[in-house]
Amino acid sequence: MPFVNVKMLEGRSHDQKKQLVAAITSALVDICDAKPDSTMVVVEDVPRDHWARGGKFLSEQ
């Protein structure tokens, strides 16, 4: 059972995440011969003030 965890900054619409989940699932089916019903994809929206780069939170840059 493939499990994919996608972490990205919040702000994408539900429709964008729906398309992303479908594309990831399709790629695993096509490339890895995974079963769609057994493929798990989790999308984690991360607030800008919880994500840092270069020692500074993105919300401060």
C-alpha positions, 0 to 999 in steps of 0.5 A: 500500500503506497503512502504519500505525504505532501507538505506544502504552504497553505493557500491552495484550493480544494480543487487544486488539492483534489487534482494533485491527489488524483495525479499522484494516485494515477502516477503510482498506478501507472508507474508502480502498478499500485492499486488505486483503492490501496493508495493513500495520499495525505495533504498537509497545509502548513501555515507560513508562520510554521515554515522557516527557511534561512533561519526565518519564518516565511511569514517574516520574509 
